[in-house]
Amino acid sequence: MNKNLNFDYVDFDTVGEPWNLYKLEDGSLIKFKLVLVKVMPNKNDPKNYSLNTANVVGVQSPRELRGAPTSPPTKGPYNDFEKKDLTPEIIKESWNEYRLKDGTVLKIKPAITAINKTKSFDSHGEPIYVVHSQVLVKPIK
């Protein structure tokens, strides 16, 4: 068996997965949630985990930034950027918390590395932003 495939999973309970809020210089509010999907301990160092996460992103934009829905809808990857590297103001940024079945309390939160505004609009006419992030991890025994 390939040793890269020799891993287990640790089940967990979600204590909290709050929305993080970022205000952009164009007036839009980015709602960003990091969701933990699975946890796999490292066989050589069981206190070190490999994580799979998913991002949920919502936008609340000022009326003047809205436009006709892009047709056909762009499936991505988006590369029609109108503006790159928008500067977000952190309104609320919190740690997610999970209780792992091995007794560890795990905290994670996103670190937003870039936000780009595309020229595309979703089905409601909201501008589409591409949000890049990394996951910060804080295990607590």
N, CA, C and O atoms as CSV, one atom per row, in Angstrom:
chain,resi,resn,atom,element,x,y,z
A,1,MET,N,N,0.842,-1.195,0.000
A,1,MET,CA,C,0.000,0.000,0.000
A,1,MET,C,C,0.878,1.247,0.000
A,1,MET,O,O,1.873,1.310,0.722
A,2,ASN,N,N,0.519,2.214,-0.791
A,2,ASN,CA,C,1.217,3.490,-0.833
A,2,ASN,C,C,1.116,4.150,0.540
A,2,ASN,O,O,0.013,4.348,1.050
A,3,LYS,N,N,2.273,4.496,1.153
A,3,LYS,CA,C,2.229,5.063,2.503
A,3,LYS,C,C,1.531,6.420,2.534
A,3,LYS,O,O,1.077,6.844,3.596
A,4,ASN,N,N,1.432,7.111,1.398
A,4,ASN,CA,C,0.697,8.374,1.355
A,4,ASN,C,C,-0.806,8.166,1.537
A,4,ASN,O,O,-1.535,9.103,1.862
A,5,LEU,N,N,-1.262,6.931,1.325
A,5,LEU,CA,C,-2.685,6.622,1.476
A,5,LEU,C,C,-3.003,6.047,2.850
A,5,LEU,O,O,-4.159,5.749,3.151
A,6,ASN,N,N,-1.987,5.891,3.676
A,6,ASN,CA,C,-2.149,5.297,4.999
A,6,ASN,C,C,-2.443,6.392,6.027
A,6,ASN,O,O,-1.549,6.819,6.759
A,7,PHE,N,N,-3.684,6.836,6.077
A,7,PHE,CA,C,-4.067,7.844,7.057
A,7,PHE,C,C,-5.437,7.494,7.620
A,7,PHE,O,O,-6.188,6.707,7.043
A,8,ASP,N,N,-5.741,8.097,8.759
A,8,ASP,CA,C,-7.030,7.922,9.419
A,8,ASP,C,C,-7.716,9.281,9.510
A,8,ASP,O,O,-7.158,10.308,9.123
A,9,TYR,N,N,-8.915,9.259,10.018
A,9,TYR,CA,C,-9.668,10.491,10.238
A,9,TYR,C,C,-9.946,10.631,11.729
A,9,TYR,O,O,-10.050,9.639,12.450
A,10,VAL,N,N,-10.062,11.865,12.173
A,10,VAL,CA,C,-10.497,12.147,13.533
A,10,VAL,C,C,-11.834,12.858,13.411
A,10,VAL,O,O,-11.933,13.904,12.770
A,11,ASP,N,N,-12.861,12.291,14.028
A,11,ASP,CA,C,-14.176,12.930,14.009
A,11,ASP,C,C,-14.141,14.150,14.927
A,11,ASP,O,O,-13.284,14.248,15.805
A,12,PHE,N,N,-15.068,15.071,14.722
A,12,PHE,CA,C,-15.072,16.296,15.503
A,12,PHE,C,C,-16.484,16.844,15.638
A,12,PHE,O,O,-17.371,16.537,14.843
A,13,ASP,N,N,-16.666,17.660,16.661
A,13,ASP,CA,C,-17.900,18.415,16.853
A,13,ASP,C,C,-17.581,19.882,16.636
A,13,ASP,O,O,-16.540,20.375,17.072
A,14,THR,N,N,-18.476,20.567,15.967
A,14,THR,CA,C,-18.301,22.001,15.733
A,14,THR,C,C,-18.823,22.772,16.938
A,14,THR,O,O,-19.989,22.644,17.311
A,15,VAL,N,N,-17.950,23.573,17.545
A,15,VAL,CA,C,-18.350,24.445,18.653
A,15,VAL,C,C,-18.837,25.768,18.078
A,15,VAL,O,O,-19.835,26.321,18.541
A,16,GLY,N,N,-18.122,26.283,17.054
A,16,GLY,CA,C,-18.518,27.536,16.431
A,16,GLY,C,C,-17.820,27.773,15.106
A,16,GLY,O,O,-16.615,27.557,14.975
A,17,GLU,N,N,-18.599,28.223,14.117
A,17,GLU,CA,C,-18.076,28.614,12.807
A,17,GLU,C,C,-18.698,29.967,12.447
A,17,GLU,O,O,-19.610,30.036,11.624
A,18,PRO,N,N,-18.199,31.041,13.069
A,18,PRO,CA,C,-18.810,32.355,12.836
A,18,PRO,C,C,-18.457,32.943,11.465
A,18,PRO,O,O,-17.450,32.582,10.856
A,19,TRP,N,N,-19.300,33.842,11.008
A,19,TRP,CA,C,-19.000,34.606,9.796
A,19,TRP,C,C,-17.943,35.648,10.124
A,19,TRP,O,O,-17.987,36.280,11.179
A,20,ASN,N,N,-16.993,35.824,9.213
A,20,ASN,CA,C,-16.008,36.893,9.296
A,20,ASN,C,C,-16.448,37.967,8.307
A,20,ASN,O,O,-16.910,37.657,7.209
A,21,LEU,N,N,-16.304,39.233,8.702
A,21,LEU,CA,C,-16.792,40.342,7.886
A,21,LEU,C,C,-15.660,41.283,7.517
A,21,LEU,O,O,-14.845,41.670,8.355
A,22,TYR,N,N,-15.630,41.644,6.228
A,22,TYR,CA,C,-14.581,42.531,5.699
A,22,TYR,C,C,-15.240,43.607,4.843
A,22,TYR,O,O,-16.011,43.297,3.935
A,23,LYS,N,N,-14.941,44.850,5.127
A,23,LYS,CA,C,-15.450,45.978,4.343
A,23,LYS,C,C,-14.390,46.354,3.311
A,23,LYS,O,O,-13.219,46.539,3.644
A,24,LEU,N,N,-14.816,46.462,2.058
A,24,LEU,CA,C,-13.886,46.817,0.984
A,24,LEU,C,C,-13.928,48.308,0.711
A,24,LEU,O,O,-14.897,48.989,1.047
A,25,GLU,N,N,-12.864,48.807,0.098
A,25,GLU,CA,C,-12.766,50.233,-0.215
A,25,GLU,C,C,-13.859,50.690,-1.173
A,25,GLU,O,O,-14.153,51.883,-1.240
A,26,ASP,N,N,-14.477,49.752,-1.927
A,26,ASP,CA,C,-15.561,50.130,-2.843
A,26,ASP,C,C,-16.929,50.123,-2.159
A,26,ASP,O,O,-17.946,50.386,-2.800
A,27,GLY,N,N,-16.953,49.819,-0.846
A,27,GLY,CA,C,-18.199,49.840,-0.089
A,27,GLY,C,C,-18.864,48.481,0.081
A,27,GLY,O,O,-19.828,48.364,0.837
A,28,SER,N,N,-18.377,47.459,-0.599
A,28,SER,CA,C,-18.966,46.123,-0.460
A,28,SER,C,C,-18.548,45.483,0.863
A,28,SER,O,O,-17.472,45.753,1.397
A,29,LEU,N,N,-19.428,44.635,1.369
A,29,LEU,CA,C,-19.142,43.856,2.561
A,29,LEU,C,C,-18.964,42.404,2.123
A,29,LEU,O,O,-19.856,41.823,1.505
A,30,ILE,N,N,-17.814,41.823,2.444
A,30,ILE,CA,C,-17.546,40.423,2.154
A,30,ILE,C,C,-17.823,39.628,3.424
A,30,ILE,O,O,-17.260,39.905,4.483
A,31,LYS,N,N,-18.703,38.631,3.299
A,31,LYS,CA,C,-18.978,37.704,4.393
A,31,LYS,C,C,-18.238,36.409,4.042
A,31,LYS,O,O,-18.467,35.819,2.986
A,32,PHE,N,N,-17.358,35.981,4.933
A,32,PHE,CA,C,-16.484,34.843,4.650
A,32,PHE,C,C,-16.574,33.854,5.803
A,32,PHE,O,O,-16.380,34.213,6.965
A,33,LYS,N,N,-16.869,32.607,5.466
A,33,LYS,CA,C,-16.928,31.555,6.481
A,33,LYS,C,C,-16.013,30.418,6.053
A,33,LYS,O,O,-16.055,29.957,4.912
A,34,LEU,N,N,-15.196,29.984,6.982
A,34,LEU,CA,C,-14.318,28.844,6.783
A,34,LEU,C,C,-14.989,27.644,7.440
A,34,LEU,O,O,-15.340,27.696,8.619
A,35,VAL,N,N,-15.169,26.567,6.685
A,35,VAL,CA,C,-15.860,25.375,7.192
A,35,VAL,C,C,-14.877,24.204,7.196
A,35,VAL,O,O,-14.279,23.877,6.170
A,36,LEU,N,N,-14.722,23.583,8.356
A,36,LEU,CA,C,-13.863,22.401,8.458
A,36,LEU,C,C,-14.626,21.198,7.926
A,36,LEU,O,O,-15.754,20.941,8.346
A,37,VAL,N,N,-14.012,20.456,6.998
A,37,VAL,CA,C,-14.657,19.314,6.362
A,37,VAL,C,C,-14.124,17.998,6.939
A,37,VAL,O,O,-14.901,17.105,7.278
A,38,LYS,N,N,-12.783,17.882,7.049
A,38,LYS,CA,C,-12.222,16.669,7.647
A,38,LYS,C,C,-10.863,16.945,8.264
A,38,LYS,O,O,-10.161,17.889,7.901
A,39,VAL,N,N,-10.518,16.068,9.227
A,39,VAL,CA,C,-9.268,16.178,9.979
A,39,VAL,C,C,-8.559,14.835,9.902
A,39,VAL,O,O,-9.152,13.790,10.171
A,40,MET,N,N,-7.273,14.875,9.529
A,40,MET,CA,C,-6.464,13.660,9.433
A,40,MET,C,C,-5.170,13.877,10.219
A,40,MET,O,O,-4.392,14.770,9.885
A,41,PRO,N,N,-4.927,13.063,11.270
A,41,PRO,CA,C,-3.686,13.218,12.025
A,41,PRO,C,C,-2.501,12.678,11.244
A,41,PRO,O,O,-2.625,11.727,10.472
A,42,ASN,N,N,-1.356,13.299,11.457
A,42,ASN,CA,C,-0.103,12.844,10.859
A,42,ASN,C,C,0.358,11.594,11.611
A,42,ASN,O,O,0.473,11.618,12.836
A,43,LYS,N,N,0.622,10.504,10.887
A,43,LYS,CA,C,1.026,9.234,11.520
A,43,LYS,C,C,2.318,9.383,12.336
A,43,LYS,O,O,2.468,8.750,13.381
A,44,ASN,N,N,3.254,10.225,11.855
A,44,ASN,CA,C,4.535,10.403,12.540
A,44,ASN,C,C,4.459,11.406,13.676
A,44,ASN,O,O,5.304,11.396,14.571
A,45,ASP,N,N,3.463,12.265,13.649
A,45,ASP,CA,C,3.303,13.283,14.680
A,45,ASP,C,C,1.800,13.502,14.896
A,45,ASP,O,O,1.207,14.392,14.286
A,46,PRO,N,N,1.181,12.683,15.771
A,46,PRO,CA,C,-0.273,12.726,15.919
A,46,PRO,C,C,-0.836,14.061,16.417
A,46,PRO,O,O,-2.047,14.280,16.372
A,47,LYS,N,N,0.038,14.948,16.890
A,47,LYS,CA,C,-0.444,16.272,17.310
A,47,LYS,C,C,-0.469,17.250,16.132
A,47,LYS,O,O,-0.889,18.397,16.278
A,48,ASN,N,N,-0.018,16.786,14.972
A,48,ASN,CA,C,-0.014,17.597,13.759
A,48,ASN,C,C,-1.105,17.046,12.833
A,48,ASN,O,O,-1.145,15.845,12.562
A,49,TYR,N,N,-1.987,17.924,12.351
A,49,TYR,CA,C,-3.137,17.493,11.574
A,49,TYR,C,C,-3.094,18.044,10.150
A,49,TYR,O,O,-2.594,19.143,9.908
A,50,SER,N,N,-3.616,17.275,9.235
A,50,SER,CA,C,-3.897,17.754,7.895
A,50,SER,C,C,-5.388,18.045,7.865
A,50,SER,O,O,-6.196,17.221,8.294
A,51,LEU,N,N,-5.753,19.218,7.357
A,51,LEU,CA,C,-7.157,19.647,7.376
A,51,LEU,C,C,-7.674,19.852,5.963
A,51,LEU,O,O,-6.937,20.288,5.079
A,52,ASN,N,N,-8.929,19.538,5.758
A,52,ASN,CA,C,-9.636,19.920,4.538
A,52,ASN,C,C,-10.713,20.918,4.950
A,52,ASN,O,O,-11.491,20.670,5.871
A,53,THR,N,N,-10.740,22.038,4.259
A,53,THR,CA,C,-11.707,23.089,4.561
A,53,THR,C,C,-12.413,23.530,3.283
A,53,THR,O,O,-11.963,23.244,2.174
A,54,ALA,N,N,-13.506,24.218,3.462
A,54,ALA,CA,C,-14.232,24.829,2.345
A,54,ALA,C,C,-14.538,26.275,2.725
A,54,ALA,O,O,-14.766,26.591,3.893
A,55,ASN,N,N,-14.537,27.134,1.729
A,55,ASN,CA,C,-14.841,28.547,1.942
A,55,ASN,C,C,-16.249,28.852,1.451
A,55,ASN,O,O,-16.671,28.383,0.394
A,56,VAL,N,N,-16.961,29.641,2.234
A,56,VAL,CA,C,-18.276,30.141,1.833
A,56,VAL,C,C,-18.149,31.661,1.802
A,56,VAL,O,O,-17.767,32.280,2.796
A,57,VAL,N,N,-18.475,32.262,0.648
A,57,VAL,CA,C,-18.297,33.701,0.480
A,57,VAL,C,C,-19.614,34.325,0.039
A,57,VAL,O,O,-20.266,33.843,-0.888
A,58,GLY,N,N,-19.991,35.390,0.710
A,58,GLY,CA,C,-21.176,36.159,0.327
A,58,GLY,C,C,-20.797,37.622,0.184
A,58,GLY,O,O,-19.830,38.086,0.788
A,59,VAL,N,N,-21.567,38.346,-0.619
A,59,VAL,CA,C,-21.290,39.761,-0.865
A,59,VAL,C,C,-22.558,40.570,-0.616
A,59,VAL,O,O,-23.648,40.184,-1.036
A,60,GLN,N,N,-22.400,41.688,0.067
A,60,GLN,CA,C,-23.460,42.689,0.163
A,60,GLN,C,C,-22.870,43.958,-0.435
A,60,GLN,O,O,-21.982,44.584,0.144
A,61,SER,N,N,-23.386,44.326,-1.613
A,61,SER,CA,C,-22.773,45.436,-2.346
A,61,SER,C,C,-23.700,46.649,-2.385
A,61,SER,O,O,-24.921,46.501,-2.330
A,62,PRO,N,N,-23.119,47.851,-2.480
A,62,PRO,CA,C,-23.927,49.044,-2.690
A,62,PRO,C,C,-24.652,48.956,-4.041
A,62,PRO,O,O,-24.141,48.341,-4.977
A,63,ARG,N,N,-25.806,49.552,-4.142
A,63,ARG,CA,C,-26.611,49.491,-5.372
A,63,ARG,C,C,-25.834,49.923,-6.614
A,63,ARG,O,O,-25.987,49.338,-7.686
A,64,GLU,N,N,-25.001,50.951,-6.459
A,64,GLU,CA,C,-24.292,51.484,-7.629
A,64,GLU,C,C,-23.233,50.521,-8.184
A,64,GLU,O,O,-22.748,50.726,-9.297
A,65,LEU,N,N,-22.874,49.495,-7.443
A,65,LEU,CA,C,-21.898,48.516,-7.930
A,65,LEU,C,C,-22.552,47.323,-8.617
A,65,LEU,O,O,-21.862,46.502,-9.222
A,66,ARG,N,N,-23.862,47.220,-8.531
A,66,ARG,CA,C,-24.571,46.080,-9.116
A,66,ARG,C,C,-24.749,46.276,-10.610
A,66,ARG,O,O,-24.760,47.400,-11.112
A,67,GLY,N,N,-24.888,45.152,-11.313
A,67,GLY,CA,C,-25.050,45.210,-12.764
A,67,GLY,C,C,-25.896,44.051,-13.250
A,67,GLY,O,O,-26.359,43.223,-12.466
A,68,ALA,N,N,-26.085,44.010,-14.536
A,68,ALA,CA,C,-26.861,42.924,-15.133
A,68,ALA,C,C,-26.114,41.608,-14.924
A,68,ALA,O,O,-24.896,41.553,-15.094
A,69,PRO,N,N,-26.840,40.545,-14.555
A,69,PRO,CA,C,-26.181,39.247,-14.384
A,69,PRO,C,C,-25.400,38.858,-15.637
A,69,PRO,O,O,-25.868,39.033,-16.762
A,70,THR,N,N,-24.205,38.330,-15.414
A,70,THR,CA,C,-23.361,37.884,-16.515
A,70,THR,C,C,-24.015,36.670,-17.168
A,70,THR,O,O,-24.384,35.708,-16.494
A,71,SER,N,N,-24.150,36.733,-18.486
A,71,SER,CA,C,-24.808,35.641,-19.195
A,71,SER,C,C,-23.928,35.188,-20.350
A,71,SER,O,O,-23.491,36.033,-21.131
A,72,PRO,N,N,-23.653,33.931,-20.496
A,72,PRO,CA,C,-23.985,32.893,-19.513
A,72,PRO,C,C,-23.132,33.075,-18.263
A,72,PRO,O,O,-22.069,33.692,-18.318
A,73,PRO,N,N,-23.602,32.535,-17.128
A,73,PRO,CA,C,-22.821,32.697,-15.894
A,73,PRO,C,C,-21.408,32.163,-16.065
A,73,PRO,O,O,-21.202,31.087,-16.627
A,74,THR,N,N,-20.449,32.917,-15.580
A,74,THR,CA,C,-19.059,32.493,-15.635
A,74,THR,C,C,-18.858,31.387,-14.611
A,74,THR,O,O,-19.256,31.539,-13.456
A,75,LYS,N,N,-18.265,30.307,-15.002
A,75,LYS,CA,C,-18.051,29.176,-14.099
A,75,LYS,C,C,-16.706,29.277,-13.376
A,75,LYS,O,O,-16.466,28.537,-12.421
A,76,GLY,N,N,-15.828,30.178,-13.816
A,76,GLY,CA,C,-14.514,30.282,-13.222
A,76,GLY,C,C,-13.564,29.314,-13.895
A,76,GLY,O,O,-14.039,28.456,-14.639
A,77,PRO,N,N,-12.274,29.385,-13.695
A,77,PRO,CA,C,-11.700,30.391,-12.820
A,77,PRO,C,C,-11.831,31.790,-13.419
A,77,PRO,O,O,-11.730,31.989,-14.630
A,78,TYR,N,N,-12.054,32.726,-12.543
A,78,TYR,CA,C,-12.248,34.104,-12.994
A,78,TYR,C,C,-10.904,34.748,-13.289
A,78,TYR,O,O,-9.974,34.658,-12.486
A,79,ASN,N,N,-10.805,35.396,-14.441
A,79,ASN,CA,C,-9.581,36.127,-14.766
A,79,ASN,C,C,-9.909,37.456,-15.431
A,79,ASN,O,O,-9.038,38.106,-16.010
A,80,ASP,N,N,-11.187,37.856,-15.340
A,80,ASP,CA,C,-11.625,39.127,-15.921
A,80,ASP,C,C,-11.644,40.209,-14.837
A,80,ASP,O,O,-12.678,40.827,-14.584
A,81,PHE,N,N,-10.502,40.428,-14.210
A,81,PHE,CA,C,-10.467,41.323,-13.061
A,81,PHE,C,C,-10.617,42.784,-13.457
A,81,PHE,O,O,-9.932,43.286,-14.348
A,82,GLU,N,N,-11.528,43.443,-12.770
A,82,GLU,CA,C,-11.700,44.893,-12.901
A,82,GLU,C,C,-10.726,45.603,-11.973
A,82,GLU,O,O,-10.169,46.646,-12.315
A,83,LYS,N,N,-10.528,45.018,-10.785
A,83,LYS,CA,C,-9.629,45.611,-9.802
A,83,LYS,C,C,-9.018,44.494,-8.965
A,83,LYS,O,O,-9.712,43.596,-8.491
A,84,LYS,N,N,-7.695,44.575,-8.796
A,84,LYS,CA,C,-6.981,43.567,-8.022
A,84,LYS,C,C,-6.533,44.147,-6.687
A,84,LYS,O,O,-6.367,45.356,-6.526
A,85,ASP,N,N,-6.347,43.242,-5.744
A,85,ASP,CA,C,-5.793,43.589,-4.423
A,85,ASP,C,C,-6.575,44.687,-3.717
A,85,ASP,O,O,-6.002,45.671,-3.250
A,86,LEU,N,N,-7.897,44.507,-3.644
A,86,LEU,CA,C,-8.704,45.428,-2.851
A,86,LEU,C,C,-8.286,45.303,-1.389
A,86,LEU,O,O,-7.999,44.205,-0.912
A,87,THR,N,N,-8.254,46.405,-0.696
A,87,THR,CA,C,-7.834,46.408,0.697
A,87,THR,C,C,-9.043,46.206,1.602
A,87,THR,O,O,-9.936,47.052,1.641
A,88,PRO,N,N,-9.079,45.082,2.337
A,88,PRO,CA,C,-10.211,44.868,3.233
A,88,PRO,C,C,-9.961,45.479,4.613
A,88,PRO,O,O,-8.855,45.417,5.149
A,89,GLU,N,N,-11.011,46.064,5.166
A,89,GLU,CA,C,-10.986,46.489,6.564
A,89,GLU,C,C,-11.659,45.360,7.343
A,89,GLU,O,O,-12.777,44.957,7.021
A,90,ILE,N,N,-10.976,44.854,8.364
A,90,ILE,CA,C,-11.549,43.768,9.160
A,90,ILE,C,C,-12.624,44.347,10.075
A,90,ILE,O,O,-12.339,45.163,10.951
A,91,ILE,N,N,-13.856,43.912,9.858
A,91,ILE,CA,C,-14.968,44.319,10.727
A,91,ILE,C,C,-15.107,43.300,11.859
A,91,ILE,O,O,-15.275,43.666,13.022
A,92,LYS,N,N,-15.035,42.025,11.502
A,92,LYS,CA,C,-15.119,40.953,12.493
A,92,LYS,C,C,-14.343,39.765,11.951
A,92,LYS,O,O,-14.584,39.306,10.835
A,93,GLU,N,N,-13.411,39.274,12.753
A,93,GLU,CA,C,-12.635,38.102,12.363
A,93,GLU,C,C,-12.454,37.250,13.615
A,93,GLU,O,O,-11.817,37.675,14.579
A,94,SER,N,N,-13.019,36.044,13.593
A,94,SER,CA,C,-13.038,35.186,14.774
A,94,SER,C,C,-12.451,33.819,14.468
A,94,SER,O,O,-12.378,33.392,13.315
A,95,TRP,N,N,-12.039,33.152,15.523
A,95,TRP,CA,C,-11.552,31.777,15.407
A,95,TRP,C,C,-12.734,30.822,15.395
A,95,TRP,O,O,-13.654,30.963,16.201
A,96,ASN,N,N,-12.718,29.851,14.487
A,96,ASN,CA,C,-13.644,28.720,14.539
A,96,ASN,C,C,-13.118,27.780,15.617
A,96,ASN,O,O,-11.915,27.723,15.872
A,97,GLU,N,N,-14.034,27.041,16.247
A,97,GLU,CA,C,-13.590,26.107,17.285
A,97,GLU,C,C,-14.246,24.751,17.082
A,97,GLU,O,O,-15.435,24.648,16.779
A,98,TYR,N,N,-13.430,23.708,17.262
A,98,TYR,CA,C,-13.883,22.326,17.096
A,98,TYR,C,C,-13.334,21.489,18.235
A,98,TYR,O,O,-12.225,21.724,18.713
A,99,ARG,N,N,-14.124,20.503,18.671
A,99,ARG,CA,C,-13.665,19.518,19.652
A,99,ARG,C,C,-13.448,18.204,18.915
A,99,ARG,O,O,-14.389,17.574,18.433
A,100,LEU,N,N,-12.176,17.808,18.842
A,100,LEU,CA,C,-11.849,16.557,18.173
A,100,LEU,C,C,-12.095,15.393,19.128
A,100,LEU,O,O,-11.978,15.546,20.344
A,101,LYS,N,N,-12.434,14.234,18.576
A,101,LYS,CA,C,-12.728,13.045,19.389
A,101,LYS,C,C,-11.503,12.539,20.138
A,101,LYS,O,O,-11.636,11.757,21.079
A,102,ASP,N,N,-10.289,12.982,19.726
A,102,ASP,CA,C,-9.079,12.577,20.468
A,102,ASP,C,C,-8.805,13.496,21.655
A,102,ASP,O,O,-7.776,13.367,22.319
A,103,GLY,N,N,-9.736,14.434,21.924
A,103,GLY,CA,C,-9.606,15.315,23.079
A,103,GLY,C,C,-9.021,16.686,22.765
A,103,GLY,O,O,-9.040,17.569,23.623
A,104,THR,N,N,-8.513,16.880,21.584
A,104,THR,CA,C,-7.921,18.158,21.193
A,104,THR,C,C,-9.000,19.180,20.873
A,104,THR,O,O,-10.012,18.854,20.253
A,105,VAL,N,N,-8.781,20.410,21.297
A,105,VAL,CA,C,-9.598,21.531,20.849
A,105,VAL,C,C,-8.803,22.198,19.735
A,105,VAL,O,O,-7.642,22.565,19.920
A,106,LEU,N,N,-9.432,22.350,18.589
A,106,LEU,CA,C,-8.762,22.904,17.413
A,106,LEU,C,C,-9.416,24.227,17.058
A,106,LEU,O,O,-10.641,24.319,16.976
A,107,LYS,N,N,-8.602,25.247,16.849
A,107,LYS,CA,C,-9.111,26.542,16.408
A,107,LYS,C,C,-8.480,26.883,15.065
A,107,LYS,O,O,-7.275,26.721,14.874
A,108,ILE,N,N,-9.310,27.359,14.136
A,108,ILE,CA,C,-8.819,27.797,12.833
A,108,ILE,C,C,-9.488,29.113,12.467
A,108,ILE,O,O,-10.590,29.415,12.923
A,109,LYS,N,N,-8.809,29.882,11.643
A,109,LYS,CA,C,-9.424,31.089,11.096
A,109,LYS,C,C,-8.766,31.422,9.773
A,109,LYS,O,O,-7.630,31.024,9.515
A,110,PRO,N,N,-9.486,32.154,8.934
A,110,PRO,CA,C,-8.903,32.523,7.650
A,110,PRO,C,C,-7.958,33.711,7.789
A,110,PRO,O,O,-8.153,34.587,8.633
A,111,ALA,N,N,-6.950,33.721,6.956
A,111,ALA,CA,C,-6.105,34.899,6.777
A,111,ALA,C,C,-6.308,35.302,5.316
A,111,ALA,O,O,-5.837,34.614,4.410
A,112,ILE,N,N,-6.998,36.398,5.091
A,112,ILE,CA,C,-7.284,36.855,3.731
A,112,ILE,C,C,-5.983,37.386,3.127
A,112,ILE,O,O,-5.342,38.273,3.690
A,113,THR,N,N,-5.602,36.830,1.973
A,113,THR,CA,C,-4.350,37.232,1.336
A,113,THR,C,C,-4.575,38.136,0.126
A,113,THR,O,O,-3.696,38.921,-0.230
A,114,ALA,N,N,-5.744,38.032,-0.509
A,114,ALA,CA,C,-6.043,38.895,-1.660
A,114,ALA,C,C,-7.539,38.845,-1.953
A,114,ALA,O,O,-8.186,37.809,-1.802
A,115,ILE,N,N,-8.069,39.985,-2.374
A,115,ILE,CA,C,-9.448,40.065,-2.860
A,115,ILE,C,C,-9.416,40.813,-4.180
A,115,ILE,O,O,-8.926,41.939,-4.261
A,116,ASN,N,N,-9.948,40.168,-5.215
A,116,ASN,CA,C,-9.990,40.762,-6.546
A,116,ASN,C,C,-11.439,40.877,-7.000
A,116,ASN,O,O,-12.231,39.953,-6.812
A,117,LYS,N,N,-11.781,42.012,-7.596
A,117,LYS,CA,C,-13.130,42.222,-8.126
A,117,LYS,C,C,-13.118,41.906,-9.613
A,117,LYS,O,O,-12.305,42.437,-10.369
A,118,THR,N,N,-14.045,41.020,-10.026
A,118,THR,CA,C,-14.142,40.683,-11.439
A,118,THR,C,C,-15.077,41.661,-12.151
A,118,THR,O,O,-15.700,42.513,-11.516
A,119,LYS,N,N,-15.166,41.530,-13.452
A,119,LYS,CA,C,-16.125,42.311,-14.239
A,119,LYS,C,C,-17.461,41.585,-14.337
A,119,LYS,O,O,-18.384,42.069,-14.992
A,120,SER,N,N,-17.569,40.432,-13.690
A,120,SER,CA,C,-18.767,39.597,-13.771
A,120,SER,C,C,-19.729,39.890,-12.623
A,120,SER,O,O,-19.350,40.431,-11.584
A,121,PHE,N,N,-21.000,39.508,-12.850
A,121,PHE,CA,C,-22.053,39.683,-11.849
A,121,PHE,C,C,-22.800,38.371,-11.680
A,121,PHE,O,O,-22.997,37.630,-12.643
A,122,ASP,N,N,-23.222,38.083,-10.435
A,122,ASP,CA,C,-23.949,36.840,-10.184
A,122,ASP,C,C,-25.403,36.967,-10.641
A,122,ASP,O,O,-25.784,37.979,-11.230
A,123,SER,N,N,-26.200,35.957,-10.374
A,123,SER,CA,C,-27.590,35.931,-10.856
A,123,SER,C,C,-28.465,37.010,-10.230
A,123,SER,O,O,-29.554,37.287,-10.733
A,124,HIS,N,N,-28.004,37.629,-9.131
A,124,HIS,CA,C,-28.744,38.724,-8.496
A,124,HIS,C,C,-28.211,40.095,-8.902
A,124,HIS,O,O,-28.735,41.127,-8.482
A,125,GLY,N,N,-27.160,40.091,-9.726
A,125,GLY,CA,C,-26.552,41.351,-10.134
A,125,GLY,C,C,-25.469,41.848,-9.194
A,125,GLY,O,O,-24.977,42.966,-9.344
A,126,GLU,N,N,-25.094,41.020,-8.222
A,126,GLU,CA,C,-24.018,41.399,-7.297
A,126,GLU,C,C,-22.677,41.194,-7.996
A,126,GLU,O,O,-22.510,40.231,-8.744
A,127,PRO,N,N,-21.720,42.093,-7.758
A,127,PRO,CA,C,-20.389,41.879,-8.332
A,127,PRO,C,C,-19.759,40.616,-7.741
A,127,PRO,O,O,-20.003,40.270,-6.585
A,128,ILE,N,N,-18.950,39.939,-8.549
A,128,ILE,CA,C,-18.280,38.718,-8.098
A,128,ILE,C,C,-16.847,39.071,-7.719
A,128,ILE,O,O,-16.101,39.671,-8.493
A,129,TYR,N,N,-16.495,38.677,-6.503
A,129,TYR,CA,C,-15.149,38.884,-5.985
A,129,TYR,C,C,-14.479,37.518,-5.832
A,129,TYR,O,O,-15.130,36.529,-5.497
A,130,VAL,N,N,-13.190,37.481,-6.079
A,130,VAL,CA,C,-12.403,36.281,-5.837
A,130,VAL,C,C,-11.587,36.548,-4.572
A,130,VAL,O,O,-10.797,37.490,-4.512
A,131,VAL,N,N,-11.794,35.700,-3.566
A,131,VAL,CA,C,-11.135,35.872,-2.272
A,131,VAL,C,C,-10.121,34.740,-2.086
A,131,VAL,O,O,-10.470,33.561,-2.131
A,132,HIS,N,N,-8.871,35.125,-1.878
A,132,HIS,CA,C,-7.807,34.154,-1.611
A,132,HIS,C,C,-7.502,34.192,-0.118
A,132,HIS,O,O,-7.443,35.261,0.489
A,133,SER,N,N,-7.312,33.019,0.460
A,133,SER,CA,C,-7.035,32.964,1.887
A,133,SER,C,C,-6.142,31.787,2.231
A,133,SER,O,O,-5.975,30.861,1.437
A,134,GLN,N,N,-5.581,31.836,3.403
A,134,GLN,CA,C,-4.849,30.713,3.987
A,134,GLN,C,C,-5.502,30.420,5.340
A,134,GLN,O,O,-6.179,31.271,5.917
A,135,VAL,N,N,-5.285,29.210,5.828
A,135,VAL,CA,C,-5.887,28.801,7.084
A,135,VAL,C,C,-4.840,28.879,8.207
A,135,VAL,O,O,-3.771,28.274,8.124
A,136,LEU,N,N,-5.173,29.629,9.239
A,136,LEU,CA,C,-4.337,29.663,10.444
A,136,LEU,C,C,-4.881,28.615,11.399
A,136,LEU,O,O,-6.095,28.506,11.576
A,137,VAL,N,N,-3.981,27.833,12.027
A,137,VAL,CA,C,-4.389,26.718,12.886
A,137,VAL,C,C,-3.784,26.905,14.274
A,137,VAL,O,O,-2.610,27.244,14.428
A,138,LYS,N,N,-4.629,26.671,15.279
A,138,LYS,CA,C,-4.173,26.752,16.674
A,138,LYS,C,C,-4.722,25.532,17.432
A,138,LYS,O,O,-5.843,25.584,17.938
A,139,PRO,N,N,-3.941,24.421,17.520
A,139,PRO,CA,C,-4.409,23.281,18.308
A,139,PRO,C,C,-4.174,23.533,19.791
A,139,PRO,O,O,-3.132,24.059,20.183
A,140,ILE,N,N,-5.148,23.156,20.609
A,140,ILE,CA,C,-5.052,23.360,22.052
A,140,ILE,C,C,-5.416,22.031,22.716
A,140,ILE,O,O,-6.517,21.523,22.507
A,141,LYS,N,N,-4.531,21.477,23.494
A,141,LYS,CA,C,-4.812,20.206,24.198
A,141,LYS,C,C,-5.545,20.498,25.473
A,141,LYS,O,O,-5.879,19.576,26.218
